[in-house]
Amino acid sequence: MSMNEHTFKLVIIGDPMVGKTSIITRFIDKTFDHDYKMSIGTQLNCSEIVVGDVLIRLIIWDLAGQPRFESVRKLYFLGSDAVIVTFDLTRAETFDNVEGWLQAFRQAVPDETPSVLVGNKVDLASKRVISMAEAYQRHINLEFDNYFETSARSGENVGELFDQVTRLLIYNRLAELREKLHPFIYSSFAS
């Protein structure tokens, strides 16, 4: 039996040093690098997940957070199937910038594109400055589809995050198919 395949473009965005690359590395390689290396431009990563008889291929775009990349960032947003907006639970300014990141993304892609808010570095509890209640309220106010708190260092909730994003992607793709097939289905029954 042949396997159905679906490929999705997922972008992960947020301020510099919030852990975007580390979250991806934890998800794909199951490792954590303690030495910070600034992302330059864009890094592409691929992960394949099998759900039943369907192969889901996630092409994960890790976009650098430095302001100097802002002019080209919108081009990288085009064609995205979902976005993960990431902030650092120990740095309030990264949380304050979440809305700007989402607005920049929304200017390039349709509003119904799945979006997930992620507070990273939950393992640094003694340094935490953003409460779960604050973050959850921001997720509701900005109409994110979900909110997760992760630790790229320990791996906490990283797998669950990508499982949820994959579910959102599948659901969204099915909704698109239903919409495209809607006229055909009803015209077939009418004849």
ZADO-1210 file (C-alpha; in nm, 4 decimals, padded with zeros to 6 digits):
<atoms>
<atom x="00.0000" y="00.0000" z="00.0000" code="MET" pos="1"/>
<atom x="00.1398" y="00.3401" z="-00.0980" code="SER" pos="2"/>
<atom x="00.1641" y="00.6139" z="00.1574" code="MET" pos="3"/>
<atom x="-00.0037" y="00.9540" z="00.1159" code="ASN" pos="4"/>
<atom x="00.2448" y="01.2378" z="00.1552" code="GLU" pos="5"/>
<atom x="00.1899" y="01.5955" z="00.2630" code="HIS" pos="6"/>
<atom x="00.4608" y="01.8599" z="00.2929" code="THR" pos="7"/>
<atom x="00.4152" y="02.1665" z="00.5104" code="PHE" pos="8"/>
<atom x="00.6216" y="02.4821" z="00.5521" code="LYS" pos="9"/>
<atom x="00.6517" y="02.5830" z="00.9180" code="LEU" pos="10"/>
<atom x="00.8329" y="02.8991" z="01.0293" code="VAL" pos="11"/>
<atom x="00.9611" y="02.9616" z="01.3791" code="ILE" pos="12"/>
<atom x="01.0142" y="03.3268" z="01.4678" code="ILE" pos="13"/>
<atom x="01.0934" y="03.5490" z="01.7644" code="GLY" pos="14"/>
<atom x="01.3613" y="03.7717" z="01.9101" code="ASP" pos="15"/>
<atom x="01.7280" y="03.6684" z="01.9079" code="PRO" pos="16"/>
<atom x="01.8339" y="03.4205" z="02.1775" code="MET" pos="17"/>
<atom x="01.4853" y="03.2954" z="02.2701" code="VAL" pos="18"/>
<atom x="01.5818" y="02.9385" z="02.1762" code="GLY" pos="19"/>
<atom x="01.4281" y="02.8909" z="01.8310" code="LYS" pos="20"/>
<atom x="01.7219" y="02.6918" z="01.6932" code="THR" pos="21"/>
<atom x="01.7536" y="02.4962" z="02.0181" code="SER" pos="22"/>
<atom x="01.3858" y="02.3957" z="02.0082" code="ILE" pos="23"/>
<atom x="01.4264" y="02.2695" z="01.6520" code="ILE" pos="24"/>
<atom x="01.7492" y="02.0857" z="01.7374" code="THR" pos="25"/>
<atom x="01.5840" y="01.9236" z="02.0393" code="ARG" pos="26"/>
<atom x="01.2898" y="01.8121" z="01.8224" code="PHE" pos="27"/>
<atom x="01.4899" y="01.6783" z="01.5283" code="ILE" pos="28"/>
<atom x="01.8174" y="01.5574" z="01.6829" code="ASP" pos="29"/>
<atom x="01.7018" y="01.5092" z="02.0447" code="LYS" pos="30"/>
<atom x="02.0048" y="01.7103" z="02.1619" code="THR" pos="31"/>
<atom x="02.0830" y="02.0464" z="02.3219" code="PHE" pos="32"/>
<atom x="02.3931" y="02.2563" z="02.2538" code="ASP" pos="33"/>
<atom x="02.4954" y="02.4668" z="02.5537" code="HIS" pos="34"/>
<atom x="02.7022" y="02.7034" z="02.3355" code="ASP" pos="35"/>
<atom x="02.4879" y="02.9780" z="02.1807" code="TYR" pos="36"/>
<atom x="02.5386" y="03.0260" z="01.8086" code="LYS" pos="37"/>
<atom x="02.3485" y="03.3133" z="01.6510" code="MET" pos="38"/>
<atom x="02.1402" y="03.2170" z="01.3468" code="SER" pos="39"/>
<atom x="02.2403" y="03.4087" z="01.0378" code="ILE" pos="40"/>
<atom x="01.9573" y="03.4545" z="00.7877" code="GLY" pos="41"/>
<atom x="01.7580" y="03.1348" z="00.7575" code="THR" pos="42"/>
<atom x="01.8209" y="02.7704" z="00.8379" code="GLN" pos="43"/>
<atom x="01.6066" y="02.4923" z="00.6922" code="LEU" pos="44"/>
<atom x="01.5365" y="02.1690" z="00.8747" code="ASN" pos="45"/>
<atom x="01.3226" y="01.8716" z="00.7766" code="CYS" pos="46"/>
<atom x="01.1334" y="01.6236" z="00.9897" code="SER" pos="47"/>
<atom x="00.9098" y="01.3395" z="00.8759" code="GLU" pos="48"/>
<atom x="00.6236" y="01.2044" z="01.0860" code="ILE" pos="49"/>
<atom x="00.4051" y="00.9082" z="00.9961" code="VAL" pos="50"/>
<atom x="00.0412" y="00.9328" z="01.1026" code="VAL" pos="51"/>
<atom x="-00.1509" y="00.6179" z="01.0053" code="GLY" pos="52"/>
<atom x="-00.0752" y="00.5733" z="00.6370" code="ASP" pos="53"/>
<atom x="00.0159" y="00.9394" z="00.5849" code="VAL" pos="54"/>
<atom x="00.3703" y="01.0765" z="00.5706" code="LEU" pos="55"/>
<atom x="00.3858" y="01.4326" z="00.7028" code="ILE" pos="56"/>
<atom x="00.6972" y="01.6214" z="00.6023" code="ARG" pos="57"/>
<atom x="00.7674" y="01.9378" z="00.8014" code="LEU" pos="58"/>
<atom x="01.0062" y="02.1828" z="00.6398" code="ILE" pos="59"/>
<atom x="01.0981" y="02.4020" z="00.9360" code="ILE" pos="60"/>
<atom x="01.2321" y="02.7468" z="00.8579" code="TRP" pos="61"/>
<atom x="01.4389" y="02.8897" z="01.1450" code="ASP" pos="62"/>
<atom x="01.4417" y="03.2653" z="01.0842" code="LEU" pos="63"/>
<atom x="01.7041" y="03.4873" z="01.2442" code="ALA" pos="64"/>
<atom x="01.5567" y="03.7357" z="01.4898" code="GLY" pos="65"/>
<atom x="01.7986" y="04.0243" z="01.4397" code="GLN" pos="66"/>
<atom x="01.6386" y="04.3473" z="01.3112" code="PRO" pos="67"/>
<atom x="01.8803" y="04.3639" z="01.0158" code="ARG" pos="68"/>
<atom x="01.6978" y="04.0672" z="00.8577" code="PHE" pos="69"/>
<atom x="01.3548" y="04.2333" z="00.8804" code="GLU" pos="70"/>
<atom x="01.3497" y="04.3466" z="00.5166" code="SER" pos="71"/>
<atom x="01.3865" y="03.9928" z="00.3776" code="VAL" pos="72"/>
<atom x="01.1913" y="03.8127" z="00.6472" code="ARG" pos="73"/>
<atom x="00.8523" y="03.8765" z="00.4807" code="LYS" pos="74"/>
<atom x="00.9713" y="03.6890" z="00.1726" code="LEU" pos="75"/>
<atom x="01.0444" y="03.3861" z="00.3897" code="TYR" pos="76"/>
<atom x="00.6943" y="03.4030" z="00.5393" code="PHE" pos="77"/>
<atom x="00.5263" y="03.3604" z="00.1999" code="LEU" pos="78"/>
<atom x="00.3751" y="03.0171" z="00.1492" code="GLY" pos="79"/>
<atom x="00.3943" y="02.9257" z="00.5188" code="SER" pos="80"/>
<atom x="00.1439" y="02.6713" z="00.6422" code="ASP" pos="81"/>
<atom x="00.1958" y="02.7565" z="01.0126" code="ALA" pos="82"/>
<atom x="00.4013" y="02.9728" z="01.2461" code="VAL" pos="83"/>
<atom x="00.5505" y="02.9261" z="01.5912" code="ILE" pos="84"/>
<atom x="00.6161" y="03.2594" z="01.7648" code="VAL" pos="85"/>
<atom x="00.8689" y="03.2081" z="02.0428" code="THR" pos="86"/>
<atom x="00.9651" y="03.4201" z="02.3434" code="PHE" pos="87"/>
<atom x="01.1951" y="03.3704" z="02.6428" code="ASP" pos="88"/>
<atom x="01.0118" y="03.3301" z="02.9747" code="LEU" pos="89"/>
<atom x="01.3083" y="03.4973" z="03.1505" code="THR" pos="90"/>
<atom x="01.3191" y="03.8128" z="02.9318" code="ARG" pos="91"/>
<atom x="01.0123" y="04.0404" z="02.9361" code="ALA" pos="92"/>
<atom x="01.1154" y="04.2344" z="02.6246" code="GLU" pos="93"/>
<atom x="01.0880" y="03.9175" z="02.4139" code="THR" pos="94"/>
<atom x="00.7314" y="03.8705" z="02.5401" code="PHE" pos="95"/>
<atom x="00.6514" y="04.2346" z="02.4635" code="ASP" pos="96"/>
<atom x="00.7636" y="04.1802" z="02.1030" code="ASN" pos="97"/>
<atom x="00.5347" y="03.8815" z="02.0359" code="VAL" pos="98"/>
<atom x="00.2572" y="04.0959" z="01.8889" code="GLU" pos="99"/>
<atom x="00.4977" y="04.2610" z="01.6425" code="GLY" pos="100"/>
<atom x="00.6237" y="03.9231" z="01.5252" code="TRP" pos="101"/>
<atom x="00.2704" y="03.7963" z="01.4708" code="LEU" pos="102"/>
<atom x="00.1645" y="04.1150" z="01.2889" code="GLN" pos="103"/>
<atom x="00.4638" y="04.0936" z="01.0542" code="ALA" pos="104"/>
<atom x="00.3747" y="03.7311" z="00.9781" code="PHE" pos="105"/>
<atom x="00.0041" y="03.8104" z="00.9277" code="ARG" pos="106"/>
<atom x="00.0909" y="04.0782" z="00.6709" code="GLN" pos="107"/>
<atom x="00.2401" y="03.8070" z="00.4479" code="ALA" pos="108"/>
<atom x="00.0031" y="03.5114" z="00.5003" code="VAL" pos="109"/>
<atom x="-00.3726" y="03.4580" z="00.5510" code="PRO" pos="110"/>
<atom x="-00.5137" y="03.5093" z="00.9004" code="ASP" pos="111"/>
<atom x="-00.6399" y="03.1508" z="00.9187" code="GLU" pos="112"/>
<atom x="-00.2836" y="03.0125" z="00.8996" code="THR" pos="113"/>
<atom x="-00.2273" y="02.8161" z="01.2229" code="PRO" pos="114"/>
<atom x="-00.0203" y="02.9965" z="01.4858" code="SER" pos="115"/>
<atom x="00.1220" y="02.8746" z="01.8144" code="VAL" pos="116"/>
<atom x="00.2769" y="03.0856" z="02.0898" code="LEU" pos="117"/>
<atom x="00.5725" y="02.9316" z="02.2755" code="VAL" pos="118"/>
<atom x="00.7309" y="03.0441" z="02.6000" code="GLY" pos="119"/>
<atom x="01.0740" y="02.8786" z="02.6088" code="ASN" pos="120"/>
<atom x="01.3189" y="02.8198" z="02.8952" code="LYS" pos="121"/>
<atom x="01.0574" y="02.6932" z="03.1406" code="VAL" pos="122"/>
<atom x="01.3429" y="02.5050" z="03.3110" code="ASP" pos="123"/>
<atom x="01.4803" y="02.8385" z="03.4393" code="LEU" pos="124"/>
<atom x="01.1995" y="02.8770" z="03.6941" code="ALA" pos="125"/>
<atom x="01.3978" y="03.0988" z="03.9338" code="SER" pos="126"/>
<atom x="01.4638" y="03.3513" z="03.6536" code="LYS" pos="127"/>
<atom x="01.1124" y="03.3476" z="03.5137" code="ARG" pos="128"/>
<atom x="00.9479" y="03.6912" z="03.4692" code="VAL" pos="129"/>
<atom x="00.6402" y="03.6017" z="03.2590" code="ILE" pos="130"/>
<atom x="00.3683" y="03.4042" z="03.4367" code="SER" pos="131"/>
<atom x="00.1732" y="03.1289" z="03.2682" code="MET" pos="132"/>
<atom x="-00.1439" y="03.3332" z="03.3188" code="ALA" pos="133"/>
<atom x="00.0069" y="03.6366" z="03.1382" code="GLU" pos="134"/>
<atom x="00.1272" y="03.4243" z="02.8488" code="ALA" pos="135"/>
<atom x="-00.2006" y="03.2361" z="02.8218" code="TYR" pos="136"/>
<atom x="-00.3935" y="03.5634" z="02.8158" code="GLN" pos="137"/>
<atom x="-00.1665" y="03.6969" z="02.5399" code="ARG" pos="138"/>
<atom x="-00.2304" y="03.3774" z="02.3405" code="HIS" pos="139"/>
<atom x="-00.6056" y="03.4403" z="02.3690" code="ILE" pos="140"/>
<atom x="-00.5879" y="03.8157" z="02.2983" code="ASN" pos="141"/>
<atom x="-00.3756" y="03.7694" z="01.9857" code="LEU" pos="142"/>
<atom x="-00.5842" y="03.4697" z="01.8709" code="GLU" pos="143"/>
<atom x="-00.3066" y="03.2113" z="01.8651" code="PHE" pos="144"/>
<atom x="-00.4348" y="02.8563" z="01.8164" code="ASP" pos="145"/>
<atom x="-00.2424" y="02.7266" z="02.1169" code="ASN" pos="146"/>
<atom x="00.0176" y="02.8093" z="02.3828" code="TYR" pos="147"/>
<atom x="00.3050" y="02.5902" z="02.5024" code="PHE" pos="148"/>
<atom x="00.5802" y="02.6319" z="02.7570" code="GLU" pos="149"/>
<atom x="00.8923" y="02.4438" z="02.6535" code="THR" pos="150"/>
<atom x="01.2476" y="02.3761" z="02.7547" code="SER" pos="151"/>
<atom x="01.4841" y="02.3074" z="02.4689" code="ALA" pos="152"/>
<atom x="01.7435" y="02.2134" z="02.7331" code="ARG" pos="153"/>
<atom x="01.5377" y="01.9361" z="02.8996" code="SER" pos="154"/>
<atom x="01.3060" y="01.8645" z="02.6073" code="GLY" pos="155"/>
<atom x="00.9957" y="01.9438" z="02.8128" code="GLU" pos="156"/>
<atom x="00.6908" y="01.9829" z="02.5842" code="ASN" pos="157"/>
<atom x="00.9001" y="02.0093" z="02.2652" code="VAL" pos="158"/>
<atom x="00.7586" y="01.6888" z="02.1166" code="GLY" pos="159"/>
<atom x="00.4082" y="01.7866" z="02.2257" code="GLU" pos="160"/>
<atom x="00.4506" y="02.1268" z="02.0587" code="LEU" pos="161"/>
<atom x="00.5349" y="01.9741" z="01.7209" code="PHE" pos="162"/>
<atom x="00.2623" y="01.7093" z="01.7599" code="ASP" pos="163"/>
<atom x="00.0063" y="01.9879" z="01.8090" code="GLN" pos="164"/>
<atom x="00.1406" y="02.1930" z="01.5179" code="VAL" pos="165"/>
<atom x="00.1204" y="01.8827" z="01.2969" code="THR" pos="166"/>
<atom x="-00.2414" y="01.8272" z="01.4035" code="ARG" pos="167"/>
<atom x="-00.3245" y="02.1908" z="01.3234" code="LEU" pos="168"/>
<atom x="-00.1609" y="02.1569" z="00.9827" code="LEU" pos="169"/>
<atom x="-00.3546" y="01.8397" z="00.9004" code="ILE" pos="170"/>
<atom x="-00.6825" y="01.9913" z="01.0195" code="TYR" pos="171"/>
<atom x="-00.6209" y="02.3072" z="00.8159" code="ASN" pos="172"/>
<atom x="-00.5351" y="02.1063" z="00.5038" code="ARG" pos="173"/>
<atom x="-00.8542" y="01.9023" z="00.5430" code="LEU" pos="174"/>
<atom x="-01.0560" y="02.2231" z="00.5808" code="ALA" pos="175"/>
<atom x="-00.9015" y="02.3553" z="00.2570" code="GLU" pos="176"/>
<atom x="-00.9928" y="02.0333" z="00.0769" code="LEU" pos="177"/>
<atom x="-01.3499" y="02.0444" z="00.2095" code="ARG" pos="178"/>
<atom x="-01.3855" y="02.4012" z="00.0865" code="GLU" pos="179"/>
<atom x="-01.2486" y="02.3169" z="-00.2592" code="LYS" pos="180"/>
<atom x="-01.4663" y="02.0069" z="-00.2911" code="LEU" pos="181"/>
<atom x="-01.7826" y="02.1639" z="-00.1485" code="HIS" pos="182"/>
<atom x="-01.9288" y="02.2774" z="-00.4862" code="PRO" pos="183"/>
<atom x="-01.8438" y="01.9450" z="-00.6482" code="PHE" pos="184"/>
<atom x="-02.0011" y="01.7389" z="-00.3714" code="ILE" pos="185"/>
<atom x="-02.3284" y="01.9324" z="-00.3753" code="TYR" pos="186"/>
<atom x="-02.3494" y="01.9518" z="-00.7557" code="SER" pos="187"/>
<atom x="-02.3052" y="01.5722" z="-00.7746" code="SER" pos="188"/>
<atom x="-02.5990" y="01.5103" z="-00.5397" code="PHE" pos="189"/>
<atom x="-02.8205" y="01.7630" z="-00.7166" code="ALA" pos="190"/>
<atom x="-02.8027" y="01.5865" z="-01.0539" code="SER" pos="191"/>
</atoms>
